[in-house]
Amino acid sequence: MKIAVALLTKKFIRLSEPEFKEVYSRSWKRLYGIAYSYLREKAAAQELVQEVFIKLWQKRDELAHVNNLDAYLFRSMKYKVYEYFDRLASQERLKKHSLENFQEEIHPTEEVIAYEETLDMINQELEKLPVTTRTIFRMSRFERYSNKEIARQMHVSAKAVEYHISQASKRLRLRLSHTLLFVIIPALLH
């Protein structure tokens, strides 16, 4: 027992494989007990203990700063437990957020159908407009060109572009009175 205590309190520069095996066999139960006391779940506690020892093995050449291996393992185990609870909390927040967003989209198919119907109505009204007015309005509202870009492409003045957009907007406001348009038209006519 004194050898084990001496091994755990020894200052290591590099941990050899036999020393690692000894530390593992001497410390595993204690670290498992710590993890289990917090988690109350055997598999999760075992997994965290394994993670601590994997990390110890990976850092076996970098232990010069460790004065007490026993304390180092204890702190590592506590850190893994905190990390575990952080992951659980993050998963719960994500799950809650997903459920809230899912509740908001109970009828996405109905919304898509209503949107498509409204868009069809807008397109039908736009087809009744003169070609230049219709083209300028579509470039502005659907393709998001600036008035300058439209003027350059259509070979008209910026004032003419504003006039055509205004005419199309007035026509749509007058012709379309469907309830859903109160949601969609302001976005298009901004």
C-alpha distance (Angstrom), angle and dihedral (degrees) to the residues before:
residue distance angle dihedral
M1 . . .
K2 3.82 . .
I3 3.82 89.0 .
A4 3.80 90.4 54.7
V5 3.81 92.6 49.2
A6 3.79 90.3 46.7
L7 3.80 89.8 49.8
L8 3.81 93.0 50.6
T9 3.80 93.7 47.5
K10 3.81 95.2 41.4
K11 3.81 117.5 112.2
F12 3.81 108.4 -119.8
I13 3.76 127.5 -157.8
R14 3.77 90.7 179.5
L15 3.81 126.6 3.6
S16 3.81 112.1 -134.5
E17 3.80 122.4 -145.2
P18 3.83 94.4 -107.7
E19 3.83 90.1 47.8
F20 3.82 89.8 49.0
K21 3.82 90.7 51.4
E22 3.79 90.1 50.2
V23 3.82 92.8 48.3
Y24 3.80 89.6 47.2
S25 3.79 94.7 51.4
R26 3.83 92.8 43.9
S27 3.82 97.5 44.7
W28 3.79 106.2 32.7
K29 3.84 97.2 87.1
R30 3.78 93.4 45.8
L31 3.81 93.4 49.6
Y32 3.79 90.3 45.3
G33 3.81 89.3 52.6
I34 3.80 90.8 52.9
A35 3.81 93.0 48.3
Y36 3.79 93.5 44.6
S37 3.80 92.8 49.1
Y38 3.81 88.6 60.5
L39 3.79 101.7 34.6
R40 3.80 103.4 32.8
E41 3.78 87.7 -153.6
K42 3.81 120.4 108.2
A43 3.82 99.4 -154.3
A44 3.81 94.2 46.7
A45 3.81 91.9 46.8
Q46 3.81 91.7 49.8
E47 3.79 90.8 48.4
L48 3.80 92.4 52.1
V49 3.80 91.7 49.1
Q50 3.80 89.4 51.6
E51 3.82 90.0 50.1
V52 3.82 90.3 53.2
F53 3.80 91.7 51.9
I54 3.79 93.2 44.2
K55 3.79 88.8 53.4
L56 3.82 90.5 47.4
W57 3.80 90.8 51.8
Q58 3.82 92.3 47.2
K59 3.81 90.6 50.7
R60 3.81 96.3 40.1
D61 3.83 90.4 118.1
E62 3.80 93.4 51.4
L63 3.79 102.8 56.9
A64 3.81 99.0 108.9
H65 3.83 90.1 106.5
V66 3.83 92.2 54.5
N67 3.81 112.3 96.2
N68 3.80 96.7 175.4
L69 3.81 118.8 27.4
D70 3.81 91.9 -166.4
A71 3.82 91.8 56.9
Y72 3.81 90.1 42.9
L73 3.81 91.4 54.9
F74 3.80 91.2 45.7
R75 3.84 91.6 52.4
S76 3.81 90.6 45.0
M77 3.79 90.4 52.7
K78 3.82 92.4 49.2
Y79 3.80 89.7 48.6
K80 3.83 91.2 51.5
V81 3.81 90.2 50.4
Y82 3.83 91.2 51.3
E83 3.79 89.9 46.4
Y84 3.82 89.4 51.2
F85 3.80 92.3 52.5
D86 3.82 90.8 46.7
R87 3.81 89.6 53.9
L88 3.80 90.7 49.3
A89 3.79 91.6 49.4
S90 3.81 91.2 48.7
Q91 3.79 91.0 49.7
E92 3.80 90.7 49.5
R93 3.83 91.6 49.9
L94 3.80 90.3 49.2
K95 3.80 91.7 47.1
K96 3.82 91.6 49.0
H97 3.81 91.9 46.8
S98 3.82 91.1 48.9
L99 3.80 92.2 49.4
E100 3.81 91.6 49.1
N101 3.78 91.5 50.3
F102 3.79 91.4 45.4
Q103 3.80 90.0 54.0
E104 3.80 90.1 54.0
E105 3.79 91.2 55.1
I106 3.77 100.4 50.9
H107 3.80 93.8 132.1
P108 3.81 106.6 28.8
T109 3.82 91.0 145.4
E110 3.81 91.5 58.7
E111 3.79 90.4 48.6
V112 3.80 91.6 50.2
I113 3.80 91.6 49.1
A114 3.82 91.8 48.4
Y115 3.80 90.6 48.1
E116 3.80 92.8 49.2
E117 3.82 91.7 47.5
T118 3.79 90.7 50.6
L119 3.79 91.8 47.3
D120 3.83 89.7 50.8
M121 3.80 89.9 52.3
I122 3.81 90.9 50.0
N123 3.80 91.4 48.5
Q124 3.82 91.0 49.2
E125 3.80 90.2 53.5
L126 3.80 91.9 45.3
E127 3.82 89.7 53.9
K128 3.81 88.1 61.1
L129 3.81 91.1 58.9
P130 3.81 124.8 88.9
V131 3.82 112.4 -85.3
T132 3.83 95.2 -110.9
T133 3.82 93.6 48.5
R134 3.80 92.0 46.3
T135 3.82 93.2 47.5
I136 3.80 93.9 47.6
F137 3.81 92.7 47.3
R138 3.83 92.2 49.8
M139 3.80 91.8 47.0
S140 3.79 90.2 50.6
R141 3.79 102.1 41.7
F142 3.79 106.0 24.2
E143 3.79 102.9 30.3
R144 3.84 94.7 32.2
Y145 3.81 97.8 -133.4
S146 3.80 116.2 163.0
N147 3.79 118.6 -114.9
K148 3.82 89.8 -108.8
E149 3.79 92.0 53.3
I150 3.80 91.4 48.4
A151 3.82 91.8 48.3
R152 3.80 90.8 51.1
Q153 3.83 94.3 47.2
M154 3.82 95.7 42.8
H155 3.84 93.8 41.6
V156 3.81 92.9 -125.8
S157 3.79 133.9 117.1
A158 3.81 123.3 -91.5
K159 3.83 88.1 -113.4
A160 3.82 89.9 56.0
V161 3.81 89.7 52.1
E162 3.82 90.8 52.1
Y163 3.82 90.0 48.0
H164 3.83 93.6 52.2
I165 3.82 92.8 46.6
S166 3.79 89.8 49.0
Q167 3.81 92.3 49.5
A168 3.81 92.8 49.3
S169 3.82 91.8 47.0
K170 3.81 92.2 51.2
R171 3.79 91.3 48.4
L172 3.79 92.7 50.8
R173 3.81 92.6 47.5
L174 3.79 91.1 51.7
R175 3.79 98.2 43.7
L176 3.76 102.8 39.9
S177 3.76 119.8 63.9
H178 3.80 100.9 153.2
T179 3.80 110.7 138.0
L180 3.79 95.6 -123.7
L181 3.78 90.2 57.2
F182 3.77 89.6 73.0
V183 3.78 85.5 70.9
I184 3.81 99.2 40.5
I185 3.82 104.9 33.5
P186 3.83 97.1 59.8
A187 3.81 87.9 57.6
L188 3.78 91.6 50.6
L189 3.78 96.5 41.8
H190 3.81 98.3 41.6
